[in-house]
Amino acid sequence: MFIMKKTICGARVKMGILGDKTRRGTGELTRMATAISSAPSPTGGKQSQLEVIDCDIHNIIPSNETLYKYLPERWRRHHQRFGLRGHLGGYYPRALMNAARHDAWPPSGLPAGSDLEFMREQLLDAYDIRYGILNCLYGAGGQLNLEYGAALARAINDWQIAEWLEPEPRLRASIVVPYEDGDLAAQEIDRVGGHPGFVQVLLLVRTNEPLGRPRYRKIYQAALRRQLPVGIHFGGAGAGPITGAGWPSHYIEDHGGMPQAFQAQVISLVCEGVFEQFPSLKVALIEGGFAWLAPLMWRLDHCWRKLSEEIPALRHPPSTYIRRHFWFTSQPMEEPPQPRYFRQLLEQMDTDDRMMFATDYPHWDFDSPESALPAGLALELKKKIMSENARGLYGLD
Amino acid sequence: MFIMKKTICGARVKMGILGDKTRRGTGELTRMATAISSAPSPTGGKQSQLEVIDCDIHNIIPSNETLYKYLPERWRRHHQRFGLRGHLGGYYPRALMNAARHDAWPPSGLPAGSDLEFMREQLLDAYDIRYGILNCLYGAGGQLNLEYGAALARAINDWQIAEWLEPEPRLRASIVVPYEDGDLAAQEIDRVGGHPGFVQVLLLVRTNEPLGRPRYRKIYQAALRRQLPVGIHFGGAGAGPITGAGWPSHYIEDHGGMPQAFQAQVISLVCEGVFEQFPSLKVALIEGGFAWLAPLMWRLDHCWRKLSEEIPALRHPPSTYIRRHFWFTSQPMEEPPQPRYFRQLLEQMDTDDRMMFATDYPHWDFDSPESALPAGLALELKKKIMSENARGLYGLD
């Protein structure tokens, strides 16, 4: 017997969902999940009357049986006998299960996020969402066995085409890639990137090396061949501790500290000159917040004025590349206690054009389109955040 | 022959200064150092008329001969034959030498930061500094050989008493401790903490584990026995890569990314309940910036509302502990391009009482008391930042 560890968000969860379709959490363990996962009912309130594009929806493969429909025999056997093996990383709390809202488990008995019909009802229809971007976090990208990761990525993308994109015209998806191998990742982008349902290449934020390093360049090249942005999502597990000061003890530290990895990636992509090499590359930072961004720009610009000789490829201050090349999703926002702080943050970032709404459905920290934004924002700004900025980035009609 | 690597700021520099008193950088290598290290002459301008307490001055042991006066024979032999050995960490750029301003190398031929007479002239007298806090960054704290690190710490602290604190009443110092061993560190705090010149216990920010972990608690206990705050300074080298996404390629990424480690430490100290165990513990974050703090508080509070069950020791939201227990130094500030952003940051942090001025003398990124703060701050706020907040924290008359 081999122990099969399950990966969600690139993090191993001790209670997996694959191959155990009926596990929905009972007793002790679900109390926390219940406590933290009450989603408000849609009310048809004011904000929901704006058009909504949801930039972060998580679809889940319901079972190994479904996976095997898309996985060749060679890798099916590997998956059965060895299963997922990545670097150690964060673990979801046991009670969070599948990291899903308690009410997101569909009546069909399938895991949360795996039942299209229920997602339509609970998310797309309920909030009248014009488009939603699927980011499947199965963990293919972080596999140590790179060929196996590539096979999983192909299976997941074929499954996304057949069971999500073709049946539901409101959905778009990110291409899952084995991102620790630039060649294999580029092959997968070339293979499926022509499908109109794919609007992004998906990486997780904790990688083995910072994403500006040369090993990842072929991913950006391939994304540009397909005119796709690259999305970097919360999660994953790098080759070392999850902070620069070692392993923290708690999940709340892992979750609360995730912006550190986003900061490392922004710094790396800019300082390595990736945007000089690929001037039209666009990068969406998904589920990493954004309030840390302006201070990072100021600090980097200050460093650059004194240390630019180390990175001569950069012709502009780092903040120039950051403002040109990065987009951000709203969930989770850092949720300042005063609404005016939110406007201050946007002013400090010096752009209204990069923030995009996301629900993170069906995860426990779901943001409703009706209450995600602070009160008092101008209608034009709300429109940009709720749909227009995403429409532009993802080339939606 | 053993290769002796030198440690400054817990970082190995390839061109060391110990045992090579005359090395001051010539030719090619000094051009960058010169370019980046022009310090403005003091002008006796408006801001300098405020009383100034400088919370971050770096004194340097001038030579191994000096060190040996304070190091017992057993460890002197060890130092001669083995030398410093820590985890791998960031390296200063070769051209930065000693990380010092080019003009901070004294005429005596001693390394920058090692000549008290010259420091008096160039810093204390020139800017009429009322008090200055010495933070000696020799690297004792990060030694793999803990007993050797403890011996170095004892030598450095005795040297600080004899050659800095006793001759110069304007100077105070931080106690250097072998912080990866709680017992040894506590012994050193108990040994010298009664000397009135010591006003703080010094740690570096990249540690082997996050500072909330139990191994470090005895340091806080000992600091409180001596009624001393704990200072966490830029630098050091943990047991893993310096980011949660692996090793970046450049020094600018190391330097620009240092706030990530500060964020990890704030998260850890708060979430581990250190301030519930030690309600009167005070922590100064030195050379780590502060503009990232308000977003971190918002994010942590949001996490805590949903995950407080994981850390039941916390009776308040994380931001409450952060506002009560942390102080910050001004150098380097994130230097927002608009002065009003600085006021926004202070408003978002919701305190004027925690920011403290520092020059970082004699390092290359020196901030002059005359130009460190953005224009347009109220006089009362300037007074707090330039001296009053530090006076309170460090118990200066």
Interface residues (C-beta under 8 A of the other chain):
Chain A: M32 A35 I36 P93 V205 R206 T207 N208 E209 P210 L211 G212 R213 G238 A239 G240 P241 I242 T243 G244 A245 G246 W247 P248 S249 H250 Y251 I252 E253 H255 G256 G257 P259 Q260 A261 Q263 A264 Q265 I267 S268 C271 E272 G289 A291 W292 A294 P295 L296 W298 R299 L300 D301 H302 C303 W304 K306 L307 E309 E310 I311 P318 P332 E334 E335 P336 P337 Y341 Q344 L345 E347 Q348 W364 D365
Chain B: M32 A35 I36 P93 V205 R206 T207 N208 E209 P210 L211 G212 R213 G238 A239 G240 P241 I242 T243 G244 A245 G246 W247 P248 S249 H250 Y251 I252 E253 H255 G256 G257 P259 Q260 A261 Q263 A264 Q265 I267 S268 C271 E272 G289 A291 W292 A294 P295 L296 W298 R299 L300 D301 H302 C303 W304 K306 L307 E309 E310 I311 P318 P332 E334 E335 P336 P337 Y341 Q344 L345 E347 Q348 W364 D365
